[in-house]
Amino acid sequence: MDSPPENDAAKSLKPVASFYSDYLWNRMRSLLPAAFSSNFLSRISNLYRGGSNTRSRKRRPRNTCLPLPLPSPSTSPESSVVVSEASRIFDVLEDIMEHIFLNLHYIQKNLEFWQSKAEGSNAQKAYFMVCERGPSAFINGIVQLIHDYVGDGSVVQHSYCMASSYISERINVLISLRYHLATFLAQVYMEVDKAGNELVKDPEKSLSSLLVAINELFLKLEASIGHFHAMRQLLLQKSSVDESYSFPLILEKLPVVNQEGSRWTDCEIKDAINLIYQNLDKLDSYLSAIVFIHRKPRRVARYWMRYTFGIVGISVCSLWLLRHSSFAGSSDIDNWIHEAKKSTVSFWNDHVEQPLLSIRNDLFDTFRKRQKGAMEPEEVQLTADSLHRMLRAFTEQSKGEKPLQNATDQKMLEIVMARYEKELMHPIQNLFSGELARALLIQVQKLKLDIEEAMLELDQILRANEINFAILAALPAFFLSLIVIMVMRAWIKQDTRAEGRGRVARIQRRLLIVEVERKIMQLERCKYQGREKDAQCMYGLALYSLDRLYCAVEGHARETGEWISLRQDIIDLAKPDTQTAHKLKITSRMERVYDCLLPLPKSR
């Protein structure tokens, strides 16, 4: 029996409503502060999920996270059954990986800031404590300095010790959190990699065993973070942290009933998935609160002095402008605007428009119109032809025979000069000789040709100088345009992040590969020394670096057609059973082959 049209319409609207509700939910989480959004929205989400035990979280499609090591649908005839049975747990695992990557990134950004502060000098640390933590910290720091000076006089040394302790405490807390979270990430990834093969063989039993394993990993993380929390509470009295978070991490545990059964009911699977989501939300809330306390100061707090001076300067300028404006009965601003407009127009005419027009006219006049100058090449050519005929006629008459057709003017001129010198030996006898007169005429013609050639060269030099002077007049406008283009180029490229397109972005992507290689070598060293827990942490940090590399290169590799091959290389690097030597070969090939990872040529 066919379903009513109203039911069909309702079913068709459900995916659309789910998509937009998830979109609005994610926008709310991104707009609110980290700690507030984690605490407040997680409670709402728990209530929302608690209203129905059969609901599993809907996810929006996401292609910018390191993929899970799951079997491809085309690897087995039973793949369709696997996907239909395990699609719910796949969404849960992808959500877990996404949340862990985001939390690791949040921790890593704050840790890098504190590590950069720890590398500074003692004076830089003390300056940070007083001047880069906001107005209240500035006032408290000044009061503390005065108190120390009045007390025992050891102001400088006490400030250095307090700053070093303040920074090192935050580094230690964030490193501990990163250690436990990276270990949890590695354990989840290896568990998924192991369960991926079991999903092909026995999809019914593997789902329940995977849910139990994930829940046990959450409980292990709770125990490790609980130990960290207890140690932190003991040191809280002598801590430099201004705030405290006294609520420990307490996660839910799966009921013991039917954990080892061969097959769970659909209701039990959905309850287990909801419980995992509750644990994930609690973990997010706890990490957000801890990292929020140990976070780096906000940009407004770090640069509050600059902003204060800027606001004061803008206020003074505003009052000054108001005083000279028409509101105060003054016409100074109108006059200044008129003068500025006039100066701008004059600058444009004198240094931009007129020089460019002059260059254009000189180029066209010199190379196309060919206006008549002091000497033209045609005139010089006529003089040269006349000299050539005179030399040829004199040579024929003096020798009595025709000279060679390829005889040059220089050879014929040598004959003329020899004949001229011979005639000069007897000046009285050859006073009225015709050859002497013709030789003199030839010399005069040669002198005329030399003068005309010199004048032609001089005319070309003068025209070239006119163009050079016009170009020099246009240089200010050229340099101004170049600066504007460079600023626009830097703004458009936005290559400060690894996803950009400039040289800095390429350097950051190559540094991510270096970081992956370093973590692989540290992982191998920990395995060799028998430090299994540290090895898991290094593997989790390697996965985090691979996830960042995956997100950074995806867009560029898709444009160049390299994404399929590059994606497979990144997945091979993430596999736990791949040999270290093979992973290092893959990273070396990635640095040499893929265009999005090659350094830009310096000539660009």
C-alpha positions as CSV (number, residue, x, y, z in Angstrom):
1,M,0.0,0.0,0.0
2,D,1.4,3.4,-1.0
3,S,2.2,5.9,1.7
4,P,0.2,9.2,1.8
5,P,1.7,12.2,0.1
6,E,1.9,14.0,3.4
7,N,4.3,11.3,4.8
8,D,6.4,11.4,1.6
9,A,6.7,15.2,1.9
10,A,7.7,14.9,5.6
11,K,10.3,12.3,4.8
12,S,11.8,14.5,2.0
13,L,12.0,17.5,4.4
14,K,13.8,15.6,7.1
15,P,17.3,15.6,5.5
16,V,17.0,19.3,4.7
17,A,16.0,20.2,8.3
18,S,18.7,18.0,9.7
19,F,21.3,19.7,7.5
20,Y,20.4,23.2,8.5
21,S,20.0,22.4,12.2
22,D,23.5,21.0,12.2
23,Y,24.8,24.0,10.3
24,L,23.3,26.4,12.8
25,W,24.6,24.3,15.7
26,N,28.1,24.5,14.4
27,R,27.9,28.2,13.8
28,M,26.8,28.7,17.4
29,R,29.8,26.7,18.6
30,S,32.2,28.7,16.5
31,L,30.8,32.1,17.6
32,L,30.9,31.4,21.4
33,P,34.1,31.3,23.4
34,A,35.8,27.9,23.8
35,A,35.1,27.2,27.4
36,F,31.6,28.6,27.4
37,S,30.6,26.8,24.2
38,S,32.0,23.5,25.5
39,N,30.2,23.7,28.8
40,F,26.9,25.2,27.8
41,L,26.3,23.6,24.4
42,S,27.5,20.2,25.5
43,R,24.7,20.2,28.2
44,I,22.2,21.2,25.6
45,S,23.4,18.4,23.3
46,N,23.2,15.9,26.1
47,L,19.6,16.9,26.8
48,Y,18.9,16.8,23.1
49,R,20.3,13.3,22.8
50,G,18.9,12.2,26.1
51,G,15.4,12.8,24.9
52,S,15.7,9.8,22.6
53,N,17.8,6.7,23.2
54,T,17.5,5.7,19.7
55,R,19.0,8.8,18.1
56,S,22.6,8.9,16.9
57,R,24.4,12.1,16.1
58,K,24.1,13.4,12.5
59,R,27.2,14.7,10.9
60,R,27.8,17.0,8.0
61,P,30.1,15.6,5.3
62,R,33.7,16.4,6.1
63,N,36.7,15.7,3.7
64,T,39.4,17.7,5.5
65,C,40.4,15.2,8.2
66,L,42.8,12.3,8.0
67,P,40.7,9.3,6.9
68,L,40.2,6.3,9.1
69,P,42.0,3.1,8.2
70,L,38.8,1.4,7.1
71,P,38.3,-1.1,4.2
72,S,37.2,0.3,0.9
73,P,33.7,-0.7,-0.2
74,S,35.1,-2.4,-3.3
75,T,37.6,-4.7,-1.4
76,S,35.2,-7.5,-0.6
77,P,31.8,-8.9,-1.8
78,E,30.5,-8.4,1.7
79,S,31.4,-4.7,1.7
80,S,27.8,-3.6,1.2
81,V,26.8,-5.5,4.3
82,V,29.7,-4.1,6.2
83,V,28.8,-0.5,5.3
84,S,25.2,-0.9,6.1
85,E,25.9,-2.5,9.5
86,A,28.8,-0.2,10.5
87,S,27.8,3.1,9.1
88,R,26.7,4.3,12.5
89,I,30.0,3.4,14.2
90,F,31.9,5.0,11.3
91,D,30.3,8.3,12.0
92,V,31.1,8.0,15.7
93,L,34.8,7.2,15.0
94,E,35.1,10.1,12.6
95,D,33.6,12.4,15.2
96,I,36.1,11.1,17.8
97,M,39.0,11.7,15.5
98,E,37.8,15.2,14.5
99,H,37.4,16.3,18.1
100,I,40.8,14.9,19.2
101,F,42.5,16.6,16.3
102,L,40.8,19.9,17.1
103,N,41.7,19.7,20.8
104,L,45.3,18.8,19.9
105,H,45.5,21.8,17.6
106,Y,44.1,24.1,20.3
107,I,46.7,22.7,22.8
108,Q,49.5,22.9,20.2
109,K,48.9,26.5,19.3
110,N,49.0,27.6,23.0
111,L,52.0,25.4,23.7
112,E,54.0,26.9,20.8
113,F,53.3,30.4,22.2
114,W,54.6,29.5,25.7
115,Q,57.6,27.7,24.2
116,S,58.5,30.8,22.2
117,K,58.2,32.9,25.4
118,A,60.4,30.4,27.2
119,E,63.2,30.8,24.6
120,G,63.3,34.6,25.3
121,S,65.7,36.3,27.7
122,N,64.9,37.0,31.3
123,A,64.2,40.6,30.5
124,Q,61.7,39.6,27.8
125,K,59.9,37.2,30.2
126,A,59.6,40.0,32.8
127,Y,58.4,42.4,30.2
128,F,55.8,39.9,29.1
129,M,54.6,39.4,32.7
130,V,54.2,43.1,33.3
131,C,53.2,44.6,29.9
132,E,51.6,41.9,27.8
133,R,48.9,40.4,30.0
134,G,46.5,43.3,30.1
135,P,45.9,46.4,32.2
136,S,45.1,44.6,35.5
137,A,48.3,42.5,35.2
138,F,50.3,45.7,34.5
139,I,49.0,47.4,37.6
140,N,49.6,44.2,39.7
141,G,53.0,43.8,38.3
142,I,54.0,47.4,39.1
143,V,52.6,47.0,42.7
144,Q,54.6,43.8,43.1
145,L,57.8,45.4,41.8
146,I,57.4,48.3,44.3
147,H,56.7,45.8,47.1
148,D,59.7,43.7,46.3
149,Y,61.9,46.8,46.1
150,V,60.7,48.1,49.5
151,G,61.0,44.6,51.1
152,D,64.3,43.0,50.3
153,G,65.4,45.0,47.2
154,S,65.8,41.9,45.0
155,V,63.3,43.2,42.4
156,V,65.0,42.0,39.3
157,Q,65.8,38.4,40.4
158,H,62.4,37.8,41.9
159,S,60.7,39.1,38.6
160,Y,62.8,36.7,36.5
161,C,62.0,33.7,38.7
162,M,58.3,34.5,38.8
163,A,58.1,34.9,35.0
164,S,60.0,31.7,34.4
165,S,57.8,29.8,36.8
166,Y,54.6,31.2,35.2
167,I,55.7,30.2,31.7
168,S,57.1,26.8,32.6
169,E,54.0,25.8,34.5
170,R,51.8,26.3,31.5
171,I,54.2,24.5,29.3
172,N,54.2,21.5,31.6
173,V,50.4,21.4,31.8
174,L,49.9,21.6,28.1
175,I,52.6,19.1,27.4
176,S,51.0,16.6,29.8
177,L,47.6,17.1,28.2
178,R,49.1,16.7,24.7
179,Y,50.8,13.5,25.8
180,H,47.6,11.9,27.1
181,L,45.5,13.1,24.2
182,A,48.1,11.9,21.6
183,T,48.3,8.6,23.3
184,F,44.5,8.2,23.2
185,L,44.5,9.2,19.5
186,A,47.1,6.6,18.6
187,Q,45.2,3.9,20.5
188,V,41.9,4.7,18.8
189,Y,43.6,4.8,15.4
190,M,45.3,1.4,16.0
191,E,42.1,-0.1,17.3
192,V,40.2,1.1,14.2
193,D,43.0,-0.3,12.0
194,K,42.7,-3.7,13.7
195,A,38.9,-3.7,13.5
196,G,38.9,-2.7,9.9
197,N,40.0,-6.2,8.8
198,E,37.6,-7.8,11.3
199,L,34.7,-5.9,9.8
200,V,35.2,-7.7,6.5
201,K,35.4,-11.1,8.2
202,D,32.7,-10.8,10.9
203,P,30.7,-7.5,10.7
204,E,28.1,-8.6,13.3
205,K,30.5,-9.3,16.2
206,S,33.1,-6.6,15.3
207,L,30.7,-3.7,15.9
208,S,30.1,-4.7,19.6
209,S,33.8,-5.5,20.2
210,L,34.8,-2.2,18.7
211,L,32.4,-0.2,20.8
212,V,33.6,-2.0,24.0
213,A,37.3,-1.3,23.0
214,I,36.5,2.4,22.3
215,N,34.8,2.7,25.7
216,E,37.8,1.1,27.4
217,L,40.1,3.5,25.8
218,F,38.0,6.4,27.1
219,L,38.3,4.9,30.6
220,K,42.1,4.6,30.3
221,L,42.2,8.2,29.2
222,E,40.1,9.1,32.2
223,A,42.5,7.3,34.5
224,S,45.6,9.0,33.0
225,I,44.0,12.5,33.1
226,G,42.7,11.8,36.6
227,H,46.2,11.2,37.8
228,F,47.3,14.4,36.1
229,H,44.4,16.2,37.8
230,A,45.3,14.9,41.2
231,M,48.9,16.0,40.9
232,R,47.7,19.4,39.7
233,Q,45.4,19.8,42.7
234,L,48.4,19.0,45.0
235,L,50.4,21.8,43.4
236,L,47.6,24.3,43.2
237,Q,48.5,26.2,46.3
238,K,51.9,27.2,45.0
239,S,50.7,27.5,41.4
240,S,50.9,30.8,39.5
241,V,47.7,30.0,37.7
242,D,45.1,32.7,38.5
243,E,42.1,30.3,38.1
244,S,41.4,26.7,39.0
245,Y,39.2,23.9,37.7
246,S,38.4,21.6,40.5
247,F,36.0,19.2,38.6
248,P,37.8,16.0,37.6
249,L,37.1,14.1,34.4
250,I,34.4,11.5,35.1
251,L,33.3,9.4,32.1
252,E,30.5,6.9,31.6
253,K,31.1,3.2,31.4
254,L,29.2,0.7,29.3
255,P,27.0,-1.7,31.3
256,V,28.5,-5.1,31.9
257,V,25.4,-6.8,30.5
258,N,26.1,-8.6,27.1
259,Q,29.5,-6.9,26.5
260,E,30.9,-10.2,25.4
261,G,27.9,-11.3,23.4
262,S,28.2,-12.3,19.7
263,R,25.6,-9.8,18.6
264,W,24.0,-6.7,20.2
265,T,20.5,-5.5,19.6
266,D,19.9,-2.3,17.7
267,C,18.9,-0.6,20.9
268,E,22.0,-1.6,22.8
269,I,24.2,-0.3,19.9
270,K,22.5,3.0,19.9
271,D,22.8,3.3,23.7
272,A,26.5,2.6,23.4
273,I,26.9,5.2,20.7
274,N,25.1,7.8,22.8
275,L,27.3,7.0,25.7
276,I,30.4,7.5,23.6
277,Y,29.1,10.9,22.6
278,Q,28.5,11.8,26.2
279,N,32.0,10.8,27.0
280,L,33.3,12.8,24.1
281,D,31.4,15.9,25.2
282,K,32.7,15.6,28.8
283,L,36.2,15.3,27.5
284,D,35.8,18.4,25.3
285,S,34.4,20.3,28.3
286,Y,37.2,19.3,30.5
287,L,40.0,20.0,28.0
288,S,38.5,23.3,27.0
289,A,38.3,24.4,30.6
290,I,41.9,23.4,31.4
291,V,43.4,24.8,28.2
292,F,41.3,28.0,28.7
293,I,43.0,28.6,32.0
294,H,46.5,27.9,30.6
295,R,45.9,29.6,27.2
296,K,48.0,32.3,25.7
297,P,46.8,35.9,26.4
298,R,44.4,37.2,23.8
299,R,45.7,39.6,21.2
300,V,43.9,42.5,22.8
301,A,45.7,41.7,26.1
302,R,49.1,41.3,24.5
303,Y,49.0,44.6,22.6
304,W,46.8,46.6,24.9
305,M,49.4,49.3,25.2
306,R,49.5,49.8,21.5
307,Y,45.7,49.8,21.3
308,T,45.5,52.3,24.2
309,F,48.0,54.7,22.6
310,G,46.2,54.3,19.3
311,I,42.8,55.0,20.8
312,V,44.3,58.1,22.7
313,G,46.0,59.3,19.5
314,I,42.8,58.8,17.4
315,S,40.8,60.7,20.1
316,V,43.3,63.6,20.1
317,C,43.2,63.7,16.3
318,S,39.4,63.6,16.3
319,L,39.2,66.5,18.7
320,W,41.8,68.4,16.7
321,L,39.9,67.7,13.4
322,L,36.6,68.7,15.2
323,R,38.2,72.0,16.2
324,H,39.2,72.8,12.6
325,S,36.0,71.5,11.0
326,S,32.9,73.4,10.0
327,F,31.1,72.2,13.2
328,A,33.3,74.6,15.1
329,G,32.9,77.4,12.6
330,S,36.3,76.9,10.9
331,S,37.0,76.4,7.2
332,D,40.5,74.9,7.7
333,I,39.5,71.4,6.7
334,D,37.7,72.5,3.6
335,N,40.8,74.5,2.6
336,W,43.0,71.6,3.3
337,I,40.8,69.3,1.2
338,H,40.9,71.7,-1.6
339,E,44.7,72.0,-1.5
340,A,45.1,68.3,-1.2
341,K,42.9,67.8,-4.2
342,K,44.8,70.4,-6.2
343,S,48.1,68.9,-5.2
344,T,46.9,65.4,-6.2
345,V,45.8,66.6,-9.6
346,S,49.0,68.4,-10.1
347,F,51.1,65.4,-9.0
348,W,49.0,63.2,-11.4
349,N,49.5,65.5,-14.3
350,D,53.2,66.2,-13.7
351,H,54.5,62.8,-12.6
352,V,52.0,60.3,-14.2
353,E,50.0,61.6,-17.1
354,Q,52.5,63.9,-18.8
355,P,55.5,61.6,-18.5
356,L,53.5,58.7,-19.9
357,L,52.2,60.8,-22.7
358,S,55.7,62.0,-23.4
359,I,57.1,58.5,-23.5
360,R,54.3,57.4,-25.8
361,N,54.8,60.4,-28.2
362,D,58.6,60.0,-28.2
363,L,58.4,56.3,-29.0
364,F,55.9,56.8,-31.8
365,D,57.7,59.8,-33.2
366,T,61.1,58.1,-33.1
367,F,60.2,54.7,-34.3
368,R,57.1,55.2,-36.5
369,K,56.6,58.8,-37.7
370,R,60.3,59.4,-38.4
371,Q,60.1,63.2,-38.3
372,K,62.9,65.0,-40.0
373,G,65.9,65.8,-37.7
374,A,69.2,67.5,-38.1
375,M,70.4,64.6,-40.3
376,E,68.6,61.8,-41.9
377,P,69.9,58.3,-42.9
378,E,68.8,58.9,-46.5
379,E,71.1,61.9,-46.9
380,V,74.0,60.1,-45.4
381,Q,73.4,57.2,-47.8
382,L,73.3,59.6,-50.8
383,T,76.7,61.1,-49.8
384,A,78.1,57.6,-49.4
385,D,76.9,56.6,-52.9
386,S,78.4,59.7,-54.4
387,L,81.7,59.1,-52.8
388,H,81.6,55.5,-54.0
389,R,81.0,56.6,-57.6
390,M,83.8,59.2,-57.4
391,L,86.3,56.7,-56.1
392,R,85.4,54.2,-58.8
393,A,85.7,56.7,-61.6
394,F,89.1,58.0,-60.3
395,T,90.4,54.4,-60.0
396,E,89.3,53.6,-63.5
397,Q,91.0,56.7,-65.0
398,S,94.2,56.3,-62.9
399,K,94.7,52.6,-63.7
400,G,93.1,52.4,-67.1
401,E,91.1,49.4,-66.2
402,K,87.9,48.6,-64.3
403,P,88.4,47.8,-60.7
404,L,86.9,44.6,-59.2
405,Q,83.2,44.6,-58.5
406,N,83.8,43.8,-54.8
407,A,86.4,46.4,-54.3
408,T,85.8,48.3,-51.1
409,D,85.8,52.1,-50.6
410,Q,88.8,51.8,-48.4
411,K,90.9,50.1,-51.0
412,M,89.9,52.6,-53.6
413,L,90.6,55.4,-51.2
414,E,94.1,54.0,-50.7
415,I,94.6,54.2,-54.4
416,V,93.4,57.8,-54.4
417,M,95.7,58.8,-51.6
418,A,98.7,57.1,-53.2
419,R,98.0,58.9,-56.5
420,Y,97.6,62.2,-54.5
421,E,100.9,61.8,-52.8
422,K,102.6,61.0,-56.1
423,E,101.1,64.2,-57.7
424,L,102.3,66.3,-54.7
425,M,105.9,65.2,-55.5
426,H,105.9,67.6,-58.4
427,P,103.5,70.4,-57.4
428,I,104.7,72.9,-60.0
429,Q,104.3,70.4,-62.9
430,N,100.9,69.1,-61.7
431,L,99.5,72.4,-60.6
432,F,96.8,72.3,-63.2
433,S,96.5,68.5,-63.1
434,G,92.9,67.2,-63.2
435,E,93.7,64.1,-61.1
436,L,94.9,66.3,-58.3
437,A,91.7,68.3,-58.3
438,R,89.6,65.1,-58.4
439,A,91.6,63.7,-55.5
440,L,90.9,66.9,-53.5
441,L,87.2,66.6,-54.3
442,I,87.2,63.0,-53.1
443,Q,88.8,64.0,-49.8
444,V,86.3,66.8,-49.3
445,Q,83.5,64.3,-50.1
446,K,84.9,61.8,-47.6
447,L,85.1,64.6,-44.9
448,K,81.5,65.5,-45.7
449,L,80.4,61.8,-45.2
450,D,82.2,61.6,-41.9
451,I,80.6,64.7,-40.6
452,E,77.1,63.6,-41.7
453,E,77.6,60.2,-40.0
454,A,78.7,61.9,-36.8
455,M,75.7,64.2,-36.9
456,L,73.4,61.2,-37.5
457,E,74.8,59.4,-34.5
458,L,74.5,62.6,-32.4
459,D,70.8,62.9,-33.4
460,Q,70.1,59.3,-32.3
461,I,71.8,60.0,-29.0
462,L,69.6,63.1,-28.4
463,R,66.5,61.2,-29.2
464,A,67.5,58.4,-26.8
465,N,68.1,60.9,-24.1
466,E,64.7,62.4,-24.5
467,I,63.2,59.0,-23.9
468,N,65.4,58.4,-20.9
469,F,64.4,61.7,-19.3
470,A,60.7,61.0,-19.9
471,I,61.2,57.6,-18.2
472,L,62.9,59.1,-15.3
473,A,60.1,61.6,-14.9
474,A,57.6,58.6,-14.7
475,L,59.7,56.7,-12.1
476,P,57.8,58.0,-9.0
477,A,54.5,56.9,-10.3
478,F,56.0,53.5,-11.3
479,F,57.4,52.9,-7.8
480,L,54.2,53.9,-6.2
481,S,52.2,51.6,-8.4
482,L,54.7,48.8,-7.7
483,I,54.2,49.2,-3.9
484,V,50.4,49.1,-4.3
485,I,50.6,45.9,-6.4
486,M,52.9,44.2,-3.8
487,V,50.6,45.1,-1.0
488,M,47.5,43.9,-2.9
489,R,49.4,40.7,-3.9
490,A,50.3,39.9,-0.2
491,W,46.7,40.6,0.8
492,I,45.2,38.4,-1.9
493,K,47.5,35.5,-1.3
494,Q,47.2,35.3,2.5
495,D,50.1,32.8,2.6
496,T,50.7,33.0,6.3
497,R,49.1,29.6,6.8
498,A,50.0,26.3,5.2
499,E,46.9,26.4,3.0
500,G,48.1,29.5,1.2
501,R,49.7,29.8,-2.2
502,G,52.8,31.8,-1.6
503,R,56.4,30.9,-0.6
504,V,55.7,31.1,3.1
505,A,52.8,28.6,2.8
506,R,55.0,26.2,0.8
507,I,57.7,26.4,3.5
508,Q,55.2,25.6,6.2
509,R,53.9,22.6,4.2
510,R,57.5,21.3,3.8
511,L,58.1,21.9,7.5
512,L,55.0,19.7,8.2
513,I,56.8,16.9,6.3
514,V,59.9,17.5,8.4
515,E,57.8,17.2,11.5
516,V,56.3,13.9,10.3
517,E,59.8,12.6,9.7
518,R,61.0,13.7,13.1
519,K,58.0,12.0,14.8
520,I,58.6,8.8,12.9
521,M,62.2,8.7,14.0
522,Q,61.3,9.4,17.6
523,L,58.7,6.7,17.4
524,E,61.3,4.2,16.2
525,R,63.7,5.3,19.0
526,C,61.0,4.8,21.6
527,K,60.2,1.3,20.3
528,Y,63.9,0.4,20.3
529,Q,64.2,1.6,23.9
530,G,61.1,-0.3,25.0
531,R,59.1,2.8,25.9
532,E,55.7,1.6,24.6
533,K,53.7,4.5,26.2
534,D,56.0,7.1,24.7
535,A,55.9,5.3,21.4
536,Q,52.1,5.6,21.3
537,C,52.4,9.3,22.1
538,M,54.9,9.9,19.2
539,Y,52.6,7.9,16.9
540,G,49.6,10.1,17.9
541,L,51.6,13.3,17.3
542,A,52.7,11.9,13.9
543,L,49.0,11.4,13.1
544,Y,48.3,15.0,14.2
545,S,51.0,16.3,11.8
546,L,49.7,14.1,9.0
547,D,46.2,15.5,9.6
548,R,47.5,19.1,9.3
549,L,49.4,18.1,6.1
550,Y,46.3,16.4,4.7
551,C,44.2,19.6,5.3
552,A,47.0,21.9,3.9
553,V,47.6,20.1,0.6
554,E,44.2,18.8,-0.4
555,G,43.0,21.9,-2.3
556,H,46.3,22.4,-4.1
557,A,46.7,18.7,-5.0
558,R,43.2,18.6,-6.4
559,E,44.0,21.5,-8.7
560,T,47.2,19.8,-10.1
561,G,45.6,16.3,-10.3
562,E,48.0,14.9,-7.7
563,W,45.5,14.3,-5.0
564,I,44.8,10.6,-5.5
565,S,48.5,9.7,-5.3
566,L,49.3,12.1,-2.5
567,R,46.3,11.0,-0.4
568,Q,47.4,7.4,-0.6
569,D,50.9,8.4,0.4
570,I,49.6,10.2,3.5
571,I,47.4,7.2,4.4
572,D,50.4,4.9,4.0
573,L,52.4,7.1,6.4
574,A,49.5,6.9,8.9
575,K,49.3,3.1,8.9
576,P,50.8,1.6,12.1
577,D,52.1,-1.5,10.4
578,T,54.2,0.3,7.7
579,Q,57.9,-0.1,8.2
580,T,59.9,2.9,9.2
581,A,62.3,2.7,6.3
582,H,59.3,2.6,3.9
583,K,57.8,5.7,5.6
584,L,61.0,7.6,5.2
585,K,61.1,6.8,1.5
586,I,57.6,8.0,1.1
587,T,58.3,11.4,2.8
588,S,61.5,11.8,0.7
589,R,59.4,11.1,-2.5
590,M,56.7,13.6,-1.4
591,E,59.3,16.3,-1.0
592,R,60.7,15.7,-4.5
593,V,57.7,14.8,-6.7
594,Y,54.5,16.7,-5.7
595,D,54.2,20.3,-7.0
596,C,52.3,21.6,-3.9
597,L,55.3,20.5,-1.7
598,L,58.1,21.8,-3.9
599,P,59.8,25.1,-3.0
600,L,59.0,28.1,-5.3
601,P,61.9,29.1,-7.6
602,K,63.7,32.2,-6.4
603,S,63.2,33.8,-9.8
604,R,59.4,34.2,-9.2
